[in-house]
Amino acid sequence: IEYMYPAVNKNLQATREVIQSMIKKRNAQQEEVYVILKVESLEFIGLAGLHDLESDRPEIGIWTKKAAHGHHYGREAVQLLIERAKQLKLKTVIYPVDYRNLASCKIPQYFGGVVVGERETVTTKDDRVLYIDTYEINL
């Protein structure tokens, strides 16, 4: 959550609104969001998505709960998103990440991603400051 752009939802209604927005965007073929579960137990691990599918630079985004860190679930999820992006005939995707999130920075690097452009300073709605490096991954 420390490096995640959206703030944590304050209540159940806000969560419902986010889910409805995801459904609407999926129906409009603007994004695809998937739940990450452990295969053996169906334990919730996090979310993974392809966003801005209508743009020339679609974005990969993932979030995994802290208890799941260090098990390569994020890398596995990104691998599947890359496979899906190839099915959609995408040529490149971007992966924005706060440069201080070292574990998350390793994911696009693993897939040959390179930083493009200058580091961007972003202030979130809950007043956290993020320093975003945007990786580009050629498919």
Secondary structure by P-SEA (a helix, b strand, c coil): cccccccccccaaaaaaaaaaaaaaaaaccbbbbbbbcccccccccccccccccccbbbbbbbbcccccccaaaaaaaaaaaaaaaaacccbbbbbbcccaaaaaaaaaaabbbbcccbbbbbcccccccbbbbbbbcc
